[in-house]
Amino acid sequence: MNIDIDRGGCISCGLCEATCPAVFRIADDGAAEVCHQPTDGVEEAAAQEAADGCPVSVIHIAG
């Protein structure tokens, strides 16, 4: 699984970080970023939940 965020479209709601803090964080500029690619099923499931819940659909998951 590889996760990418279209940071230009991020509205900085913090949902991804709240849902999966092992993978997402809010950067100094206020936009979300991927801080760690998921390494196990638990992280993958939480990252998918964050992507599914993103109100602007800027989290993209491949593989």
N, CA, C, O and CB atoms as a CASP TS submission, in Angstrom:
PFRMAT TS
TARGET T0000
AUTHOR 0000-0000-0000
METHOD Language model
MODEL 1
PARENT N/A
ATOM      1  N   MET     1       0.851  -1.177   0.000  1.00  0.00           N
ATOM      2  CA  MET     1       0.000   0.000   0.000  1.00  0.00           C
ATOM      3  C   MET     1       0.893   1.236   0.000  1.00  0.00           C
ATOM      4  O   MET     1       1.834   1.349   0.786  1.00  0.00           O
ATOM      5  CB  MET     1      -0.966   0.000   1.225  1.00  0.00           C
ATOM      6  N   ASN     2       0.571   2.157  -0.905  1.00  0.00           N
ATOM      7  CA  ASN     2       1.279   3.430  -0.961  1.00  0.00           C
ATOM      8  C   ASN     2       0.245   4.551  -0.879  1.00  0.00           C
ATOM      9  O   ASN     2      -0.743   4.549  -1.613  1.00  0.00           O
ATOM     10  CB  ASN     2       2.144   3.548  -2.266  1.00  0.00           C
ATOM     11  N   ILE     3       0.480   5.497   0.011  1.00  0.00           N
ATOM     12  CA  ILE     3      -0.467   6.579   0.243  1.00  0.00           C
ATOM     13  C   ILE     3       0.145   7.900  -0.184  1.00  0.00           C
ATOM     14  O   ILE     3       1.319   8.175   0.062  1.00  0.00           O
ATOM     15  CB  ILE     3      -0.887   6.632   1.719  1.00  0.00           C
ATOM     16  N   ASP     4      -0.682   8.711  -0.829  1.00  0.00           N
ATOM     17  CA  ASP     4      -0.272  10.040  -1.273  1.00  0.00           C
ATOM     18  C   ASP     4      -1.412  11.003  -0.978  1.00  0.00           C
ATOM     19  O   ASP     4      -2.583  10.628  -1.027  1.00  0.00           O
ATOM     20  CB  ASP     4       0.099  10.049  -2.797  1.00  0.00           C
ATOM     21  N   ILE     5      -1.059  12.249  -0.672  1.00  0.00           N
ATOM     22  CA  ILE     5      -2.066  13.276  -0.421  1.00  0.00           C
ATOM     23  C   ILE     5      -1.860  14.413  -1.410  1.00  0.00           C
ATOM     24  O   ILE     5      -0.739  14.876  -1.618  1.00  0.00           O
ATOM     25  CB  ILE     5      -1.992  13.794   1.048  1.00  0.00           C
ATOM     26  N   ASP     6      -2.958  14.858  -2.018  1.00  0.00           N
ATOM     27  CA  ASP     6      -2.942  16.066  -2.831  1.00  0.00           C
ATOM     28  C   ASP     6      -3.023  17.235  -1.851  1.00  0.00           C
ATOM     29  O   ASP     6      -4.107  17.726  -1.535  1.00  0.00           O
ATOM     30  CB  ASP     6      -4.132  16.092  -3.891  1.00  0.00           C
ATOM     31  N   ARG     7      -1.865  17.663  -1.383  1.00  0.00           N
ATOM     32  CA  ARG     7      -1.821  18.658  -0.316  1.00  0.00           C
ATOM     33  C   ARG     7      -2.451  19.984  -0.712  1.00  0.00           C
ATOM     34  O   ARG     7      -2.947  20.715   0.146  1.00  0.00           O
ATOM     35  CB  ARG     7      -0.401  18.888   0.104  1.00  0.00           C
ATOM     36  N   GLY     8      -2.437  20.300  -2.001  1.00  0.00           N
ATOM     37  CA  GLY     8      -3.034  21.549  -2.463  1.00  0.00           C
ATOM     38  C   GLY     8      -4.536  21.602  -2.265  1.00  0.00           C
ATOM     39  O   GLY     8      -5.117  22.683  -2.162  1.00  0.00           O
ATOM     40  N   GLY     9      -5.164  20.440  -2.212  1.00  0.00           N
ATOM     41  CA  GLY     9      -6.607  20.381  -2.018  1.00  0.00           C
ATOM     42  C   GLY     9      -7.021  20.152  -0.576  1.00  0.00           C
ATOM     43  O   GLY     9      -8.212  20.160  -0.265  1.00  0.00           O
ATOM     44  N   CYS    10      -6.056  19.950   0.306  1.00  0.00           N
ATOM     45  CA  CYS    10      -6.342  19.677   1.721  1.00  0.00           C
ATOM     46  C   CYS    10      -6.957  20.911   2.386  1.00  0.00           C
ATOM     47  O   CYS    10      -6.491  22.034   2.196  1.00  0.00           O
ATOM     48  CB  CYS    10      -5.049  19.250   2.470  1.00  0.00           C
ATOM     49  N   ILE    11      -8.019  20.675   3.172  1.00  0.00           N
ATOM     50  CA  ILE    11      -8.667  21.771   3.896  1.00  0.00           C
ATOM     51  C   ILE    11      -8.266  21.797   5.373  1.00  0.00           C
ATOM     52  O   ILE    11      -8.838  22.553   6.160  1.00  0.00           O
ATOM     53  CB  ILE    11     -10.184  21.650   3.774  1.00  0.00           C
ATOM     54  N   SER    12      -7.298  20.984   5.742  1.00  0.00           N
ATOM     55  CA  SER    12      -6.730  20.979   7.106  1.00  0.00           C
ATOM     56  C   SER    12      -7.753  20.678   8.187  1.00  0.00           C
ATOM     57  O   SER    12      -7.705  21.266   9.268  1.00  0.00           O
ATOM     58  CB  SER    12      -6.090  22.311   7.399  1.00  0.00           C
ATOM     59  N   CYS    13      -8.676  19.770   7.906  1.00  0.00           N
ATOM     60  CA  CYS    13      -9.696  19.441   8.905  1.00  0.00           C
ATOM     61  C   CYS    13      -9.143  18.567  10.028  1.00  0.00           C
ATOM     62  O   CYS    13      -9.685  18.561  11.133  1.00  0.00           O
ATOM     63  CB  CYS    13     -10.867  18.738   8.239  1.00  0.00           C
ATOM     64  N   GLY    14      -8.062  17.827   9.751  1.00  0.00           N
ATOM     65  CA  GLY    14      -7.444  16.986  10.769  1.00  0.00           C
ATOM     66  C   GLY    14      -8.057  15.615  10.935  1.00  0.00           C
ATOM     67  O   GLY    14      -7.630  14.853  11.802  1.00  0.00           O
ATOM     68  N   LEU    15      -9.055  15.278  10.119  1.00  0.00           N
ATOM     69  CA  LEU    15      -9.714  13.974  10.245  1.00  0.00           C
ATOM     70  C   LEU    15      -8.740  12.826  10.018  1.00  0.00           C
ATOM     71  O   LEU    15      -8.782  11.831  10.742  1.00  0.00           O
ATOM     72  CB  LEU    15     -10.871  13.871   9.259  1.00  0.00           C
ATOM     73  N   CYS    16      -7.874  12.947   9.038  1.00  0.00           N
ATOM     74  CA  CYS    16      -6.938  11.853   8.742  1.00  0.00           C
ATOM     75  C   CYS    16      -5.987  11.618   9.923  1.00  0.00           C
ATOM     76  O   CYS    16      -5.735  10.475  10.306  1.00  0.00           O
ATOM     77  CB  CYS    16      -6.129  12.167   7.459  1.00  0.00           C
ATOM     78  N   GLU    17      -5.472  12.688  10.482  1.00  0.00           N
ATOM     79  CA  GLU    17      -4.564  12.555  11.622  1.00  0.00           C
ATOM     80  C   GLU    17      -5.289  11.967  12.829  1.00  0.00           C
ATOM     81  O   GLU    17      -4.730  11.138  13.546  1.00  0.00           O
ATOM     82  CB  GLU    17      -3.953  13.917  11.984  1.00  0.00           C
ATOM     83  N   ALA    18      -6.513  12.387  13.051  1.00  0.00           N
ATOM     84  CA  ALA    18      -7.288  11.860  14.176  1.00  0.00           C
ATOM     85  C   ALA    18      -7.621  10.382  13.980  1.00  0.00           C
ATOM     86  O   ALA    18      -7.662   9.617  14.944  1.00  0.00           O
ATOM     87  CB  ALA    18      -8.577  12.667  14.356  1.00  0.00           C
ATOM     88  N   THR    19      -7.858   9.985  12.738  1.00  0.00           N
ATOM     89  CA  THR    19      -8.226   8.604  12.428  1.00  0.00           C
ATOM     90  C   THR    19      -7.019   7.676  12.412  1.00  0.00           C
ATOM     91  O   THR    19      -7.102   6.532  12.858  1.00  0.00           O
ATOM     92  CB  THR    19      -8.934   8.543  11.091  1.00  0.00           C
ATOM     93  N   CYS    20      -5.899   8.170  11.897  1.00  0.00           N
ATOM     94  CA  CYS    20      -4.714   7.321  11.737  1.00  0.00           C
ATOM     95  C   CYS    20      -3.430   8.134  11.977  1.00  0.00           C
ATOM     96  O   CYS    20      -2.719   8.456  11.025  1.00  0.00           O
ATOM     97  CB  CYS    20      -4.693   6.683  10.319  1.00  0.00           C
ATOM     98  N   PRO    21      -3.136   8.462  13.230  1.00  0.00           N
ATOM     99  CA  PRO    21      -1.959   9.286  13.525  1.00  0.00           C
ATOM    100  C   PRO    21      -0.625   8.600  13.230  1.00  0.00           C
ATOM    101  O   PRO    21       0.408   9.266  13.157  1.00  0.00           O
ATOM    102  CB  PRO    21      -1.988   9.693  14.963  1.00  0.00           C
ATOM    103  N   ALA    22      -0.636   7.290  13.061  1.00  0.00           N
ATOM    104  CA  ALA    22       0.606   6.587  12.719  1.00  0.00           C
ATOM    105  C   ALA    22       1.035   6.890  11.286  1.00  0.00           C
ATOM    106  O   ALA    22       2.209   6.743  10.946  1.00  0.00           O
ATOM    107  CB  ALA    22       0.433   5.072  12.905  1.00  0.00           C
ATOM    108  N   VAL    23       0.091   7.310  10.446  1.00  0.00           N
ATOM    109  CA  VAL    23       0.373   7.536   9.026  1.00  0.00           C
ATOM    110  C   VAL    23       0.293   9.010   8.644  1.00  0.00           C
ATOM    111  O   VAL    23       1.068   9.469   7.804  1.00  0.00           O
ATOM    112  CB  VAL    23      -0.593   6.738   8.174  1.00  0.00           C
ATOM    113  N   PHE    24      -0.630   9.756   9.245  1.00  0.00           N
ATOM    114  CA  PHE    24      -0.868  11.145   8.846  1.00  0.00           C
ATOM    115  C   PHE    24      -0.536  12.113   9.972  1.00  0.00           C
ATOM    116  O   PHE    24      -0.632  11.784  11.155  1.00  0.00           O
ATOM    117  CB  PHE    24      -2.319  11.331   8.415  1.00  0.00           C
ATOM    118  N   ARG    25      -0.140  13.325   9.565  1.00  0.00           N
ATOM    119  CA  ARG    25       0.032  14.415  10.521  1.00  0.00           C
ATOM    120  C   ARG    25      -0.252  15.724   9.795  1.00  0.00           C
ATOM    121  O   ARG    25      -0.244  15.792   8.566  1.00  0.00           O
ATOM    122  CB  ARG    25       1.473  14.413  11.146  1.00  0.00           C
ATOM    123  N   ILE    26      -0.499  16.745  10.580  1.00  0.00           N
ATOM    124  CA  ILE    26      -0.670  18.077  10.026  1.00  0.00           C
ATOM    125  C   ILE    26       0.707  18.743  10.060  1.00  0.00           C
ATOM    126  O   ILE    26       1.321  18.881  11.118  1.00  0.00           O
ATOM    127  CB  ILE    26      -1.752  18.914  10.827  1.00  0.00           C
ATOM    128  N   ALA    27       1.171  19.148   8.892  1.00  0.00           N
ATOM    129  CA  ALA    27       2.496  19.752   8.759  1.00  0.00           C
ATOM    130  C   ALA    27       2.473  21.197   9.251  1.00  0.00           C
ATOM    131  O   ALA    27       1.416  21.756   9.542  1.00  0.00           O
ATOM    132  CB  ALA    27       2.976  19.693   7.294  1.00  0.00           C
ATOM    133  N   ASP    28       3.647  21.777   9.336  1.00  0.00           N
ATOM    134  CA  ASP    28       3.783  23.156   9.805  1.00  0.00           C
ATOM    135  C   ASP    28       2.995  24.150   8.952  1.00  0.00           C
ATOM    136  O   ASP    28       2.584  25.198   9.449  1.00  0.00           O
ATOM    137  CB  ASP    28       5.241  23.549   9.821  1.00  0.00           C
ATOM    138  N   ASP    29       2.783  23.832   7.678  1.00  0.00           N
ATOM    139  CA  ASP    29       2.030  24.740   6.806  1.00  0.00           C
ATOM    140  C   ASP    29       0.521  24.561   6.938  1.00  0.00           C
ATOM    141  O   ASP    29      -0.245  25.260   6.274  1.00  0.00           O
ATOM    142  CB  ASP    29       2.439  24.527   5.363  1.00  0.00           C
ATOM    143  N   GLY    30       0.086  23.632   7.790  1.00  0.00           N
ATOM    144  CA  GLY    30      -1.329  23.440   8.051  1.00  0.00           C
ATOM    145  C   GLY    30      -1.993  22.349   7.243  1.00  0.00           C
ATOM    146  O   GLY    30      -3.113  21.948   7.560  1.00  0.00           O
ATOM    147  N   ALA    31      -1.337  21.857   6.207  1.00  0.00           N
ATOM    148  CA  ALA    31      -1.911  20.798   5.375  1.00  0.00           C
ATOM    149  C   ALA    31      -1.478  19.432   5.903  1.00  0.00           C
ATOM    150  O   ALA    31      -0.427  19.297   6.529  1.00  0.00           O
ATOM    151  CB  ALA    31      -1.482  20.969   3.892  1.00  0.00           C
ATOM    152  N   ALA    32      -2.300  18.433   5.641  1.00  0.00           N
ATOM    153  CA  ALA    32      -1.965  17.074   6.042  1.00  0.00           C
ATOM    154  C   ALA    32      -0.833  16.538   5.183  1.00  0.00           C
ATOM    155  O   ALA    32      -0.658  16.936   4.031  1.00  0.00           O
ATOM    156  CB  ALA    32      -3.193  16.159   5.942  1.00  0.00           C
ATOM    157  N   GLU    33      -0.070  15.627   5.770  1.00  0.00           N
ATOM    158  CA  GLU    33       0.982  14.951   5.029  1.00  0.00           C
ATOM    159  C   GLU    33       1.111  13.526   5.531  1.00  0.00           C
ATOM    160  O   GLU    33       0.699  13.203   6.645  1.00  0.00           O
ATOM    161  CB  GLU    33       2.322  15.701   5.160  1.00  0.00           C
ATOM    162  N   VAL    34       1.687  12.684   4.696  1.00  0.00           N
ATOM    163  CA  VAL    34       1.975  11.310   5.086  1.00  0.00           C
ATOM    164  C   VAL    34       3.317  11.330   5.802  1.00  0.00           C
ATOM    165  O   VAL    34       4.327  11.746   5.234  1.00  0.00           O
ATOM    166  CB  VAL    34       1.992  10.335   3.843  1.00  0.00           C
ATOM    167  N   CYS    35       3.324  10.878   7.054  1.00  0.00           N
ATOM    168  CA  CYS    35       4.572  10.863   7.816  1.00  0.00           C
ATOM    169  C   CYS    35       5.185   9.467   7.869  1.00  0.00           C
ATOM    170  O   CYS    35       6.339   9.303   8.264  1.00  0.00           O
ATOM    171  CB  CYS    35       4.331  11.375   9.229  1.00  0.00           C
ATOM    172  N   HIS    36       4.392   8.446   7.462  1.00  0.00           N
ATOM    173  CA  HIS    36       4.847   7.058   7.550  1.00  0.00           C
ATOM    174  C   HIS    36       3.928   6.207   6.693  1.00  0.00           C
ATOM    175  O   HIS    36       2.709   6.272   6.851  1.00  0.00           O
ATOM    176  CB  HIS    36       4.865   6.550   9.033  1.00  0.00           C
ATOM    177  N   GLN    37       4.472   5.427   5.806  1.00  0.00           N
ATOM    178  CA  GLN    37       3.643   4.509   5.021  1.00  0.00           C
ATOM    179  C   GLN    37       3.225   3.335   5.914  1.00  0.00           C
ATOM    180  O   GLN    37       4.028   2.875   6.726  1.00  0.00           O
ATOM    181  CB  GLN    37       4.415   3.999   3.748  1.00  0.00           C
ATOM    182  N   PRO    38       2.004   2.845   5.787  1.00  0.00           N
ATOM    183  CA  PRO    38       1.544   1.735   6.623  1.00  0.00           C
ATOM    184  C   PRO    38       2.397   0.494   6.440  1.00  0.00           C
ATOM    185  O   PRO    38       2.825   0.168   5.333  1.00  0.00           O
ATOM    186  CB  PRO    38       0.099   1.410   6.314  1.00  0.00           C
ATOM    187  N   THR    39       2.634  -0.196   7.558  1.00  0.00           N
ATOM    188  CA  THR    39       3.484  -1.382   7.520  1.00  0.00           C
ATOM    189  C   THR    39       2.749  -2.655   7.953  1.00  0.00           C
ATOM    190  O   THR    39       3.302  -3.752   7.870  1.00  0.00           O
ATOM    191  CB  THR    39       4.693  -1.169   8.402  1.00  0.00           C
ATOM    192  N   ASP    40       1.520  -2.508   8.407  1.00  0.00           N
ATOM    193  CA  ASP    40       0.776  -3.703   8.807  1.00  0.00           C
ATOM    194  C   ASP    40      -0.711  -3.508   8.520  1.00  0.00           C
ATOM    195  O   ASP    40      -1.147  -2.422   8.137  1.00  0.00           O
ATOM    196  CB  ASP    40       1.002  -4.016  10.310  1.00  0.00           C
ATOM    197  N   GLY    41      -1.453  -4.547   8.706  1.00  0.00           N
ATOM    198  CA  GLY    41      -2.876  -4.521   8.397  1.00  0.00           C
ATOM    199  C   GLY    41      -3.665  -3.520   9.208  1.00  0.00           C
ATOM    200  O   GLY    41      -4.619  -2.928   8.703  1.00  0.00           O
ATOM    201  N   VAL    42      -3.285  -3.320  10.455  1.00  0.00           N
ATOM    202  CA  VAL    42      -4.001  -2.366  11.310  1.00  0.00           C
ATOM    203  C   VAL    42      -3.818  -0.950  10.770  1.00  0.00           C
ATOM    204  O   VAL    42      -4.785  -0.198  10.654  1.00  0.00           O
ATOM    205  CB  VAL    42      -3.502  -2.456  12.780  1.00  0.00           C
ATOM    206  N   GLU    43      -2.577  -0.587  10.441  1.00  0.00           N
ATOM    207  CA  GLU    43      -2.307   0.734   9.882  1.00  0.00           C
ATOM    208  C   GLU    43      -2.966   0.898   8.517  1.00  0.00           C
ATOM    209  O   GLU    43      -3.491   1.968   8.207  1.00  0.00           O
ATOM    210  CB  GLU    43      -0.801   0.966   9.770  1.00  0.00           C
ATOM    211  N   GLU    44      -2.942  -0.144   7.708  1.00  0.00           N
ATOM    212  CA  GLU    44      -3.576  -0.078   6.391  1.00  0.00           C
ATOM    213  C   GLU    44      -5.078   0.153   6.521  1.00  0.00           C
ATOM    214  O   GLU    44      -5.651   0.956   5.785  1.00  0.00           O
ATOM    215  CB  GLU    44      -3.306  -1.366   5.601  1.00  0.00           C
ATOM    216  N   ALA    45      -5.704  -0.538   7.440  1.00  0.00           N
ATOM    217  CA  ALA    45      -7.150  -0.374   7.637  1.00  0.00           C
ATOM    218  C   ALA    45      -7.482   1.036   8.129  1.00  0.00           C
ATOM    219  O   ALA    45      -8.448   1.643   7.668  1.00  0.00           O
ATOM    220  CB  ALA    45      -7.677  -1.420   8.639  1.00  0.00           C
ATOM    221  N   ALA    46      -6.695   1.548   9.048  1.00  0.00           N
ATOM    222  CA  ALA    46      -6.934   2.898   9.563  1.00  0.00           C
ATOM    223  C   ALA    46      -6.682   3.950   8.483  1.00  0.00           C
ATOM    224  O   ALA    46      -7.419   4.933   8.393  1.00  0.00           O
ATOM    225  CB  ALA    46      -6.041   3.171  10.784  1.00  0.00           C
ATOM    226  N   ALA    47      -5.653   3.752   7.670  1.00  0.00           N
ATOM    227  CA  ALA    47      -5.368   4.684   6.575  1.00  0.00           C
ATOM    228  C   ALA    47      -6.506   4.660   5.554  1.00  0.00           C
ATOM    229  O   ALA    47      -6.890   5.710   5.037  1.00  0.00           O
ATOM    230  CB  ALA    47      -4.021   4.330   5.891  1.00  0.00           C
ATOM    231  N   GLN    48      -7.043   3.489   5.260  1.00  0.00           N
ATOM    232  CA  GLN    48      -8.172   3.390   4.331  1.00  0.00           C
ATOM    233  C   GLN    48      -9.394   4.095   4.904  1.00  0.00           C
ATOM    234  O   GLN    48     -10.125   4.765   4.175  1.00  0.00           O
ATOM    235  CB  GLN    48      -8.501   1.914   4.029  1.00  0.00           C
ATOM    236  N   GLU    49      -9.617   3.947   6.202  1.00  0.00           N
ATOM    237  CA  GLU    49     -10.738   4.633   6.855  1.00  0.00           C
ATOM    238  C   GLU    49     -10.572   6.146   6.746  1.00  0.00           C
ATOM    239  O   GLU    49     -11.538   6.868   6.499  1.00  0.00           O
ATOM    240  CB  GLU    49     -10.845   4.212   8.341  1.00  0.00           C
ATOM    241  N   ALA    50      -9.338   6.622   6.934  1.00  0.00           N
ATOM    242  CA  ALA    50      -9.078   8.057   6.810  1.00  0.00           C
ATOM    243  C   ALA    50      -9.331   8.533   5.382  1.00  0.00           C
ATOM    244  O   ALA    50      -9.931   9.588   5.174  1.00  0.00           O
ATOM    245  CB  ALA    50      -7.633   8.380   7.227  1.00  0.00           C
ATOM    246  N   ALA    51      -8.880   7.762   4.408  1.00  0.00           N
ATOM    247  CA  ALA    51      -9.091   8.127   3.002  1.00  0.00           C
ATOM    248  C   ALA    51     -10.582   8.153   2.672  1.00  0.00           C
ATOM    249  O   ALA    51     -11.060   9.071   2.004  1.00  0.00           O
ATOM    250  CB  ALA    51      -8.355   7.139   2.067  1.00  0.00           C
ATOM    251  N   ASP    52     -11.308   7.150   3.141  1.00  0.00           N
ATOM    252  CA  ASP    52     -12.746   7.072   2.877  1.00  0.00           C
ATOM    253  C   ASP    52     -13.496   8.229   3.529  1.00  0.00           C
ATOM    254  O   ASP    52     -14.513   8.685   3.006  1.00  0.00           O
ATOM    255  CB  ASP    52     -13.305   5.740   3.379  1.00  0.00           C
ATOM    256  N   GLY    53     -12.997   8.704   4.666  1.00  0.00           N
ATOM    257  CA  GLY    53     -13.672   9.779   5.391  1.00  0.00           C
ATOM    258  C   GLY    53     -13.235  11.180   5.016  1.00  0.00           C
ATOM    259  O   GLY    53     -13.843  12.154   5.459  1.00  0.00           O
ATOM    260  N   CYS    54     -12.202  11.298   4.215  1.00  0.00           N
ATOM    261  CA  CYS    54     -11.690  12.625   3.840  1.00  0.00           C
ATOM    262  C   CYS    54     -12.786  13.417   3.122  1.00  0.00           C
ATOM    263  O   CYS    54     -13.283  12.972   2.088  1.00  0.00           O
ATOM    264  CB  CYS    54     -10.426  12.497   2.931  1.00  0.00           C
ATOM    265  N   PRO    55     -13.170  14.578   3.652  1.00  0.00           N
ATOM    266  CA  PRO    55     -14.283  15.322   3.056  1.00  0.00           C
ATOM    267  C   PRO    55     -13.981  15.909   1.676  1.00  0.00           C
ATOM    268  O   PRO    55     -14.905  16.264   0.944  1.00  0.00           O
ATOM    269  CB  PRO    55     -14.685  16.426   3.974  1.00  0.00           C
ATOM    270  N   VAL    56     -12.706  16.014   1.314  1.00  0.00           N
ATOM    271  CA  VAL    56     -12.356  16.561  -0.004  1.00  0.00           C
ATOM    272  C   VAL    56     -11.662  15.517  -0.889  1.00  0.00           C
ATOM    273  O   VAL    56     -11.185  15.848  -1.975  1.00  0.00           O
ATOM    274  CB  VAL    56     -11.448  17.788   0.160  1.00  0.00           C
ATOM    275  N   SER    57     -11.603  14.267  -0.435  1.00  0.00           N
ATOM    276  CA  SER    57     -11.077  13.143  -1.212  1.00  0.00           C
ATOM    277  C   SER    57      -9.686  13.398  -1.802  1.00  0.00           C
ATOM    278  O   SER    57      -9.456  13.155  -2.987  1.00  0.00           O
ATOM    279  CB  SER    57     -12.031  12.816  -2.324  1.00  0.00           C
ATOM    280  N   VAL    58      -8.758  13.889  -0.967  1.00  0.00           N
ATOM    281  CA  VAL    58      -7.404  14.162  -1.439  1.00  0.00           C
ATOM    282  C   VAL    58      -6.403  13.084  -1.035  1.00  0.00           C
ATOM    283  O   VAL    58      -5.225  13.183  -1.377  1.00  0.00           O
ATOM    284  CB  VAL    58      -6.944  15.494  -0.915  1.00  0.00           C
ATOM    285  N   ILE    59      -6.849  12.060  -0.316  1.00  0.00           N
ATOM    286  CA  ILE    59      -5.972  10.959   0.069  1.00  0.00           C
ATOM    287  C   ILE    59      -6.113   9.852  -0.965  1.00  0.00           C
ATOM    288  O   ILE    59      -7.208   9.335  -1.185  1.00  0.00           O
ATOM    289  CB  ILE    59      -6.309  10.436   1.503  1.00  0.00           C
ATOM    290  N   HIS    60      -5.009   9.494  -1.592  1.00  0.00           N
ATOM    291  CA  HIS    60      -5.020   8.478  -2.648  1.00  0.00           C
ATOM    292  C   HIS    60      -4.205   7.262  -2.205  1.00  0.00           C
ATOM    293  O   HIS    60      -3.081   7.396  -1.720  1.00  0.00           O
ATOM    294  CB  HIS    60      -4.456   9.058  -3.978  1.00  0.00           C
ATOM    295  N   ILE    61      -4.783   6.089  -2.377  1.00  0.00           N
ATOM    296  CA  ILE    61      -4.146   4.845  -1.966  1.00  0.00           C
ATOM    297  C   ILE    61      -3.942   3.962  -3.199  1.00  0.00           C
ATOM    298  O   ILE    61      -4.867   3.720  -3.975  1.00  0.00           O
ATOM    299  CB  ILE    61      -5.000   4.109  -0.885  1.00  0.00           C
ATOM    300  N   ALA    62      -2.726   3.500  -3.352  1.00  0.00           N
ATOM    301  CA  ALA    62      -2.406   2.570  -4.436  1.00  0.00           C
ATOM    302  C   ALA    62      -1.886   1.274  -3.839  1.00  0.00           C
ATOM    303  O   ALA    62      -1.195   1.272  -2.820  1.00  0.00           O
ATOM    304  CB  ALA    62      -1.363   3.183  -5.413  1.00  0.00           C
ATOM    305  N   GLY    63      -2.227   0.187  -4.483  1.00  0.00           N
ATOM    306  CA  GLY    63      -1.720  -1.106  -4.054  1.00  0.00           C
ATOM    307  C   GLY    63      -2.398  -1.576  -2.850  1.00  0.00           C
ATOM    308  O   GLY    63      -2.089  -2.659  -2.351  1.00  0.00           O
TER
END
